[in-house]
Amino acid sequence: MADITTDVLVIGTGPAGSATAALLASYGVEVLVVNRYRWLANTPRAHITNQRTMEVLRDLGPEVEEEAMKHATHQELMGNNVFCVSLAGEELGRMQSWGTSPESKARHLRASPCEMNDLPQTFMEPILFGTACRRGAQSRMSTEYLSHVQDAEGVTTTCRDRLTGKDFTVRSKYLVGADGGNSLVAEHAGLPFEGRMGVGGSMNILFRADLSRYVAHRPSVLYWVMQPGADVGGIGMGLVRMVRPWNEWLIVWGYDINQPAPVVDAAMATQVARQLVGVPDLEIDLISANTWTVNNCYATHMQSGRVFIMGDAAHRHPPSNGLGSNTSIQDGFNLAWKLAAVIKGQATPRLLDSYSAERAPVAKQIVTRANQSIAEFGPIFEALGMDGGVDHEKIQRSMAARCDATEAGERQREALRKAIDFKVYEFDCHGVEMNQRYSSGAVVTDGQDPPPPNADMELYYQPTTFPGARLPHAWVYDRHGGRHSTLDLCGKGQFTILTGIGGQGWVKAAAEVGRALNLPIRAITIGPRADYEDHVGDWHKVREIRDAGCVLVRPDHHVAWRSVGASGDPAADLTRVLRSILGH
C-alpha cells in the first residue's frame, strides 16, 4: 500500500515541472509535485522568455501573465546585443535583437498578443509554482526521487524525505520526469538519447555592481566581450549578462572540460569581472558562483508507458537562442491537456502517444539550433583575426587593422558587419520560437498537403491554420468594442471551434458531439453581428477557410483539424475527427 496516492506525480519544480503542475491543477487534475531541494531556483540561469511561452502564461490566466510582466525586464531594454573589448572599452559592433529592430518589432506585434521579455528563472519558477499550489497542486520540498516501477494500472515511485531520511512511496496513474539534465527518471525509464553530454565547461559568476554608466545608453541583455584569452563555452570570448538593469549581472566564463572544474572564490570572481568590465579597481558584491557543462544531447523518444520526461531531462543544450525554459514550459502545455483528457475518461491512453511524436522533433530541433549558434560565432572571430592561435599581440594588431584606411581594412569592416548580422539566427530567431508544427495522431489533415514555406522558417514566423500549426493570432472585437486575440478565445483546457457566418451547423455539432463524448467544446462565430467581429480583417487574412468552414483548435492552441467550407453532416465530421484524436 502506497503512502501517498495521486493522479500525476511530477518530479522537479523547474519551469517544466511547475508549469505542468499549474496546468494540471487548473484542469482539475490531482497532482503532486516534488523537489529535492528546500526551495526553487537559486540562480537566474534561464531568462529569455519568448512570445509562445508568454501565451502559455496568458492561458493560465491574465493574473499570471501580469505577474510575469511585472517582474520582467521589458523588450525595449533587451535588444542592443553588444560586441566589445570590454564594457568600459571599445565597442566593435552591435545588433538589434529579440524583436527590437523596427522590422522585427512589427513581426512580433503581428504574431502574438504577448511580448517577449527577460524573466530570470528565480522569478519564473515562483510564479508557476505558486500558481500550481494556489490551484490545488500538492507539493513537497526536500523530497528526492529514488526509483519507480510501473504496471498496467499505474506507477509506484519511491522517494526520500531528505529532512528525516525516511523513504516513502507514491502511487500515481502517471509519472512526469522534469528532473533536469541528469534526469534519473529518464535513465530508469530507459529512454533513448542521441548526442553527447559534457562537450564544454562553463562557470557562472553572479554579482551586483552598478554598471549603468557603461550600458544604459545601449540597453541589452547580453554584452559579448572579445578579448584575447577570454573564453566561454569554447567560443573564445566572455559574456556579461544583465540580470536586473543595471545593477545585477551574470558573467559566463569557460574552463577546460578535460580539467577539474575550478573553484571560483571572491578573488577570482573579482578578477574576471574587472577584466570583462574593463575597470581595474571595480568592486563587486559576489552573490554566488557555480560551474556547469555544455551539452549536446536530446531524447529521441520522451515516453515509456506511463512515464514521461520533459524540459532539460529531454533536451540538454547550451543557452544559445534562449530556448531552454521556453521549450520546457511548452512541453508541459502539450502534455498536460492530454493527461487531463485521459484521466477524466474523455480520451484513451492512445492520445498520450502523440506527446513524444510532437515534442521529440522539437527537442532535436532546438538542441541542434543552440549548438549551431555557437559555431556561428566563427565568422566574427575570423573577421577580427581571433580565429586560432594564442599570440595576443598578433590578435590585437588584427583587431586594430579594421580601422585602417585601406582596401583590406574596408573588407575587414564589411566582414565584421556581415558576421554580426548573421547572428540574427541566434538573437532574433522568431521562426524557431513560433513555427512549431505537429504531426501525430492528435492532428487530422484529411490528406491535405502543408503549405510550402514562403520565407526562412527559422527566422520568420509563418502563420497558418494547417492542422498541427499553432493557431494564428488576430485581434477580433466583442459587441462592447473590447479587443481579444483569437488565442484568448481558445485554450484553458478545452477544444474550440472557430467558424463564421453560415457556420451554424458547426456550432450545433459542437454542442451535440461534446455531450456525446463528455467533452466540453467551445464554439465561437466570428463575423458581422456574431460573437466576435473581425473589423480590421486580420482574422480573414490568416484563417485559410471560408465563412462556413471551421477550425478545430486543441487546448494547447494548436490546430487539430479544419474544414475549408461547409459540411453536409457537421456532427458526423466532428465526431470522426475527435474520436480519432482522442484515441477511441
C-alpha positions in Angstrom: 0.0 0.0 0.0 1.5 3.3 -1.1 1.9 6.1 1.4 0.5 8.8 -1.0 -1.9 8.4 -3.9 -2.4 11.0 -6.7 -3.3 11.1 -10.4 0.0 12.6 -11.6 3.4 12.8 -9.8 5.8 15.4 -11.2 9.4 15.2 -10.3 11.0 18.6 -10.4 9.8 22.2 -9.9 11.7 23.9 -12.6 10.0 25.6 -15.5 8.8 22.3 -17.0 7.6 20.7 -13.7 6.0 23.8 -12.2 4.2 24.7 -15.5 2.9 21.1 -15.8 1.7 21.1 -12.2 0.0 24.5 -12.7 -1.8 23.4 -15.9 -2.9 20.1 -14.5 -4.3 21.8 -11.3 -6.0 24.3 -13.5 -7.7 21.5 -15.4 -8.9 19.9 -12.2 -6.4 17.0 -12.1 -4.9 15.8 -8.8 -1.2 16.4 -9.0 1.8 16.1 -6.6 5.0 17.9 -7.5 8.2 17.3 -5.6 11.6 19.0 -5.4 14.8 17.5 -3.9 15.9 21.0 -2.7 14.5 23.1 0.0 13.2 25.8 -2.4 13.1 26.8 -6.1 15.8 28.1 -8.4 18.7 29.9 -6.6 20.3 31.2 -9.8 18.8 33.2 -12.6 20.1 30.7 -15.3 17.2 30.7 -17.8 15.9 34.2 -18.7 14.8 34.8 -22.3 11.0 34.4 -22.3 9.6 34.3 -25.8 6.1 35.1 -27.1 4.9 31.5 -27.2 5.8 30.9 -23.6 4.0 34.1 -22.6 1.0 32.8 -24.4 1.1 29.7 -22.1 1.2 32.0 -19.0 -1.7 34.1 -20.5 -3.7 30.9 -20.9 -3.2 30.2 -17.2 -4.9 33.5 -16.6 -4.3 37.2 -17.0 -3.1 37.5 -13.5 -0.2 35.0 -14.3 0.8 37.0 -17.4 0.6 40.3 -15.5 2.7 39.0 -12.6 5.4 37.8 -15.1 5.4 41.2 -16.9 5.6 43.0 -13.5 8.9 41.2 -12.7 10.3 41.0 -16.2 12.7 43.4 -18.0 10.6 44.5 -20.9 11.5 44.1 -24.6 12.7 47.6 -25.2 15.6 47.1 -22.8 16.7 43.7 -24.3 17.9 44.3 -27.7 21.2 46.1 -28.3 23.3 43.0 -28.4 26.8 44.5 -27.9 30.2 43.2 -29.0 33.1 45.0 -27.3 36.6 44.6 -26.0 35.2 45.4 -22.5 32.1 47.2 -21.2 34.2 50.3 -20.5 36.3 49.8 -23.6 35.9 49.9 -27.3 32.7 48.7 -28.9 33.2 46.6 -32.0 29.6 46.4 -33.2 26.0 45.7 -32.1 22.8 44.3 -33.5 19.2 45.0 -32.6 17.8 41.7 -31.4 15.0 40.0 -29.6 12.4 41.8 -31.7 13.6 45.3 -31.1 14.5 46.4 -34.7 11.6 48.2 -36.4 11.1 45.3 -38.9 11.3 42.6 -36.3 9.1 44.5 -33.9 6.4 44.7 -36.5 6.6 40.9 -37.0 6.3 40.3 -33.3 3.3 42.6 -33.0 1.6 40.7 -35.8 2.5 37.3 -34.4 1.1 37.4 -30.8 -0.8 39.3 -28.2 2.1 38.8 -25.9 5.5 40.5 -25.6 8.7 38.6 -25.2 10.8 39.7 -22.2 13.7 38.8 -19.9 12.4 37.0 -16.8 15.1 35.2 -14.8 14.3 31.7 -13.6 14.4 33.0 -10.0 11.2 34.9 -10.8 9.6 32.5 -13.3 9.7 29.4 -11.1 7.9 31.0 -8.1 5.2 32.4 -10.4 4.5 29.0 -11.9 4.9 27.0 -8.7 2.7 29.5 -6.8 0.0 29.2 -9.4 0.1 25.4 -9.1 -0.2 25.4 -5.4 -2.9 28.1 -5.3 -5.0 26.0 -7.7 -4.8 22.8 -5.8 -1.5 21.0 -6.5 0.2 19.3 -3.6 3.9 19.9 -3.2 6.8 18.5 -1.2 10.2 20.2 -1.0 13.4 18.4 0.2 12.0 15.3 -1.4 14.3 13.2 -3.6 13.2 10.8 -6.3 14.8 7.4 -6.0 13.2 4.9 -8.3 9.9 3.9 -10.0 8.1 0.8 -11.1 5.2 0.8 -13.5 2.5 -1.7 -14.2 -0.7 -1.9 -16.2 -2.6 0.3 -13.7 -0.1 2.9 -12.6 3.3 3.8 -11.3 4.8 3.3 -7.9 7.6 5.8 -7.1 9.9 5.6 -4.2 11.0 9.0 -2.8 13.2 10.0 0.2 12.3 12.8 2.7 15.7 14.5 2.9 14.8 16.0 6.3 14.0 12.7 8.0 16.0 10.4 5.8 12.9 8.2 5.5 11.7 6.6 2.2 8.1 6.6 1.2 6.1 5.6 -1.9 3.7 7.5 -4.2 1.2 5.7 -6.3 0.1 7.6 -9.4 -1.6 6.9 -12.7 1.3 8.8 -14.5 4.8 10.0 -13.7 6.4 13.0 -15.2 10.2 13.4 -15.0 11.1 17.1 -15.1 14.2 16.4 -13.1 16.8 18.2 -15.2 19.8 17.4 -17.4 21.0 14.5 -15.2 17.5 13.0 -15.1 17.2 9.8 -13.1 13.6 9.3 -14.3 14.9 9.3 -17.9 17.7 6.9 -17.0 15.4 4.5 -15.1 12.8 4.6 -17.9 15.5 3.5 -20.3 14.7 6.3 -22.8 16.9 6.7 -25.9 19.2 9.7 -26.4 21.4 11.0 -29.2 24.4 13.3 -28.8 26.9 13.9 -26.1 27.0 15.3 -22.6 29.8 17.5 -21.3 31.2 18.9 -24.5 32.4 22.1 -22.8 32.8 23.6 -19.3 31.5 27.0 -18.1 31.2 28.9 -14.9 28.6 31.4 -13.8 29.6 34.4 -11.6 26.6 36.2 -10.2 27.3 39.6 -8.7 25.9 43.1 -8.0 27.6 46.3 -9.3 26.2 49.5 -10.7 27.3 49.4 -14.3 24.7 51.8 -15.7 27.3 54.3 -16.9 28.7 51.6 -19.3 25.4 50.1 -20.6 22.3 52.3 -20.0 22.8 54.1 -23.3 22.9 50.8 -25.2 20.5 48.6 -23.2 20.9 44.9 -23.8 20.6 41.5 -22.1 24.0 40.3 -23.5 27.4 42.0 -23.7 29.9 39.9 -25.6 33.5 40.7 -24.6 36.0 39.9 -27.3 39.4 39.7 -25.6 42.5 37.6 -26.4 42.4 34.9 -23.7 38.8 35.2 -22.9 36.8 32.1 -23.3 33.2 30.9 -22.6 31.9 27.5 -23.6 34.7 27.1 -26.1 33.7 30.1 -28.2 36.6 32.4 -27.4 35.0 35.3 -25.5 33.5 36.3 -22.2 29.8 37.1 -21.6 28.4 39.7 -19.3 24.6 39.2 -19.0 22.2 41.6 -17.4 20.1 40.0 -14.7 18.4 43.2 -13.4 19.1 46.6 -15.1 21.7 47.8 -14.4 23.0 46.5 -11.1 22.8 42.7 -11.1 24.9 40.7 -13.5 25.9 37.2 -14.5 29.3 36.6 -16.1 29.7 33.4 -18.1 33.3 32.2 -18.4 34.7 29.0 -19.8 37.0 26.4 -18.5 38.7 23.3 -20.0 36.2 20.4 -19.7 39.1 18.0 -19.6 40.4 19.5 -16.4 38.8 19.6 -12.9 36.2 22.3 -12.6 37.7 25.4 -11.0 36.8 26.7 -7.6 35.6 30.2 -8.1 36.3 32.3 -5.0 35.7 36.0 -4.4 39.2 36.9 -5.6 38.9 35.0 -8.9 35.4 36.3 -9.5 36.5 39.9 -8.9 39.5 39.5 -11.3 37.2 38.1 -14.1 34.7 40.9 -13.6 37.3 43.6 -13.7 38.8 42.1 -16.9 35.5 41.9 -18.7 34.0 45.2 -17.5 37.3 46.9 -18.1 37.6 48.7 -14.8 40.8 47.7 -12.9 39.5 48.7 -9.5 35.9 47.5 -9.9 34.4 46.3 -6.6 31.7 43.7 -6.8 29.2 42.1 -4.4 29.6 38.4 -5.2 26.3 36.6 -4.8 27.2 33.1 -6.0 29.4 31.2 -8.4 28.9 27.7 -9.9 30.2 25.6 -12.7 28.1 23.7 -15.4 28.7 21.7 -18.5 27.7 22.4 -22.1 25.7 19.5 -23.5 24.6 18.5 -27.0 22.0 15.8 -26.3 18.3 15.1 -26.8 15.8 12.3 -26.2 14.6 10.6 -29.4 11.6 9.3 -27.5 10.1 11.0 -24.4 7.6 8.4 -23.1 7.9 4.9 -21.7 4.4 3.6 -20.9 3.0 5.7 -18.1 6.3 7.7 -17.6 7.1 10.9 -19.5 10.1 13.2 -19.5 10.3 16.9 -20.4 12.4 20.0 -20.1 16.1 19.6 -19.6 15.5 15.9 -18.9 14.7 15.6 -22.6 16.7 18.3 -24.3 20.1 19.2 -23.0 21.9 22.1 -24.7 23.8 25.4 -24.2 21.7 28.5 -23.5 22.2 29.9 -27.1 18.9 31.2 -28.6 17.3 31.3 -25.2 15.2 28.2 -25.9 15.7 26.2 -22.7 12.9 27.2 -20.3 10.7 28.2 -23.2 10.7 24.7 -24.7 10.4 23.2 -21.2 7.2 25.1 -20.4 5.8 24.4 -23.9 6.4 20.6 -23.2 4.1 20.9 -20.3 1.5 22.8 -22.3 1.5 19.9 -24.8 1.3 17.1 -22.3 -1.0 18.5 -19.5 -4.2 18.6 -21.5 -3.7 15.1 -22.8 -3.1 13.7 -19.4 -6.2 15.5 -18.2 -8.4 14.1 -21.0 -7.2 10.6 -20.3 -7.6 10.8 -16.6 -11.1 12.3 -17.0 -12.1 9.4 -19.3 -12.5 11.7 -22.3 -9.7 10.1 -24.2 -7.9 6.7 -24.3 -4.2 6.4 -23.5 -3.5 6.3 -27.2 -3.7 10.1 -27.1 -0.6 10.2 -24.9 1.4 8.6 -27.7 1.2 11.9 -29.5 3.3 13.7 -26.8 6.6 12.2 -27.9 5.6 12.2 -31.6 5.1 16.0 -31.3 7.7 17.1 -28.8 10.7 14.9 -29.6 11.3 16.6 -33.0 11.2 19.9 -31.2 13.8 18.7 -28.8 16.1 17.7 -31.6 15.5 21.0 -33.4 16.3 23.2 -30.5 19.4 21.3 -29.4 20.7 21.4 -32.9 19.9 25.1 -33.3 21.5 26.0 -29.9 24.8 24.2 -30.7 24.8 25.5 -34.3 24.6 29.0 -32.9 27.8 28.5 -31.0 29.6 27.6 -34.3 28.2 30.7 -35.9 30.4 32.9 -33.8 33.3 31.8 -36.1 32.9 34.5 -38.7 33.2 37.2 -36.1 36.4 35.7 -34.7 37.7 35.4 -38.3 36.8 39.0 -39.2 38.7 40.2 -36.1 41.6 37.9 -36.6 40.9 36.0 -33.5 40.5 32.6 -35.1 43.2 30.2 -33.9 46.4 30.7 -32.1 47.2 32.3 -28.8 49.5 35.1 -30.0 47.8 38.0 -28.2 49.9 40.8 -29.8 49.1 39.4 -33.3 45.4 39.3 -32.4 45.5 42.9 -31.1 47.1 44.0 -34.4 44.5 42.1 -36.4 41.6 43.7 -34.4 43.2 47.2 -34.9 43.6 46.7 -38.7 39.8 47.2 -39.2 40.5 50.9 -38.6 43.0 51.2 -41.5 42.1 53.4 -44.4 43.0 50.6 -46.8 41.1 48.1 -49.0 42.0 45.4 -46.6 40.6 47.4 -43.7 37.4 48.1 -45.7 37.0 44.4 -46.4 37.5 43.6 -42.7 34.9 46.1 -41.6 32.4 44.7 -44.1 33.2 41.1 -43.0 32.6 42.1 -39.3 29.3 43.8 -40.1 28.1 40.7 -42.0 29.3 38.3 -39.3 27.4 40.2 -36.6 24.3 40.5 -38.8 24.3 36.7 -39.3 23.9 36.2 -35.5 20.2 37.0 -36.1 19.9 33.2 -36.2 20.6 33.2 -32.5 19.3 36.5 -31.2 16.2 37.1 -33.3 15.2 33.6 -34.5 11.4 34.2 -34.5 10.6 31.2 -36.6 12.2 28.7 -34.4 10.2 30.1 -31.5 6.8 30.3 -33.2 6.7 27.8 -36.2 6.4 24.5 -34.3 4.1 22.3 -36.3 3.0 18.9 -35.1 2.4 15.7 -37.0 0.8 12.9 -34.9 -2.4 11.0 -34.1 -3.6 14.1 -32.3 -3.8 16.0 -35.7 -6.1 15.2 -38.6 -5.1 16.6 -42.0 -7.6 14.6 -44.2 -4.8 14.2 -46.7 -4.1 17.9 -47.2 -0.5 18.9 -48.0 1.1 21.5 -45.7 1.7 24.9 -47.2 5.2 25.4 -48.6 7.4 27.8 -46.7 7.3 31.3 -48.2 10.4 32.5 -46.2 13.2 31.2 -44.0 11.3 29.0 -41.4 13.9 29.6 -38.8 13.9 33.4 -39.0 10.3 34.2 -39.8 7.1 33.1 -38.2 4.6 31.9 -40.9 1.0 31.9 -39.7 -1.3 29.1 -41.0 -4.3 27.2 -39.8 -3.0 24.0 -41.4 -3.6 21.2 -38.9 -0.7 20.8 -36.4 0.3 24.5 -36.5 -0.3 27.0 -33.7 -3.5 28.9 -34.3 -2.6 32.3 -35.8 -3.1 35.4 -33.6 -5.5 38.0 -34.9 -7.4 40.7 -33.0 -11.2 40.4 -33.0 -13.8 42.5 -31.2 -16.7 41.8 -28.9 -20.0 43.7 -29.0 -18.8 46.2 -26.5 -15.7 47.1 -28.5 -13.4 45.0 -26.4 -10.4 43.6 -28.2 -9.5 39.9 -27.9 -6.8 37.7 -29.5 -8.1 34.6 -31.3 -5.8 32.7 -28.9 -7.8 34.2 -26.0 -10.9 32.5 -27.4 -9.3 29.1 -27.2 -7.3 27.0 -24.7 -7.9 26.8 -21.0 -8.2 23.1 -21.2 -10.9 22.9 -23.8 -11.3 22.2 -27.6 -12.7 25.2 -29.5 -14.4 25.5 -32.9 -13.9 28.8 -34.7 -16.4 29.4 -37.6 -18.1 32.3 -39.4 -21.4 33.4 -40.9 -23.0 30.2 -42.3 -21.2 28.0 -39.8 -24.3 27.4 -37.5 -24.0 23.7 -38.3 -20.6 23.6 -36.6 -21.9 25.4 -33.5 -24.8 22.9 -33.2 -22.4 20.0 -33.8 -20.0 21.2 -31.1 -22.8 21.0 -28.5 -24.1 17.6 -29.7 -20.8 15.9 -30.1 -19.5 17.4 -26.9 -22.4 15.9 -25.0 -21.9 12.5 -26.7 -18.2 12.4 -26.0 -18.4 14.0 -22.5 -16.0 16.6 -23.9 -16.9 20.3 -23.5 -16.3 22.1 -26.9 -16.4 25.8 -27.1 -17.9 27.2 -30.3 -17.4 30.7 -31.5 -18.6 32.6 -34.5 -16.6 35.4 -35.9 -18.5 37.8 -38.3 -20.9 40.7 -38.5 -23.4 40.7 -35.5 -21.8 37.4 -34.3 -20.0 36.5 -31.1 -16.9 38.5 -32.3 -16.4 40.8 -35.3 -13.3 40.9 -37.5 -13.4 44.7 -38.0 -9.8 45.1 -39.3 -9.9 41.9 -41.3 -6.9 40.3 -39.7 -8.6 37.0 -39.0 -9.9 36.8 -42.6 -6.3 37.2 -43.8 -4.9 34.2 -41.8 -7.8 31.8 -41.3 -7.4 30.0 -44.7 -11.1 28.8 -44.6 -14.4 30.1 -45.9 -17.0 31.7 -43.8 -19.0 28.5 -43.4 -15.9 26.4 -42.7 -14.3 25.8 -39.3 -11.0 25.5 -37.4 -10.9 23.0 -34.6 -8.4 24.1 -32.0 -6.8 21.9 -29.3 -6.5 23.1 -25.7 -2.8 24.0 -26.4 -3.7 26.4 -29.2 -2.6 24.0 -32.0 -5.0 23.3 -34.8 -6.4 19.8 -34.6 -8.4 19.9 -37.9 -10.1 22.3 -40.2 -12.8 22.2 -42.8 -12.3 24.8 -45.5 -16.1 25.0 -46.2 -19.4 23.8 -45.0 -20.1 20.1 -44.3 -23.1 18.0 -45.3 -23.0 16.5 -41.9 -21.0 18.6 -39.4 -21.8 16.3 -36.4 -20.5 13.2 -38.3 -17.3 15.0 -39.4 -16.6 16.4 -35.9 -17.3 13.0 -34.3 -15.0 11.3 -36.7 -12.2 13.7 -36.1 -12.4 13.9 -32.3 -12.7 10.1 -31.9 -9.5 9.8 -34.0 -7.7 12.4 -32.0 -8.9 11.1 -28.6 -7.8 7.6 -29.5 -11.3 6.0 -29.5 
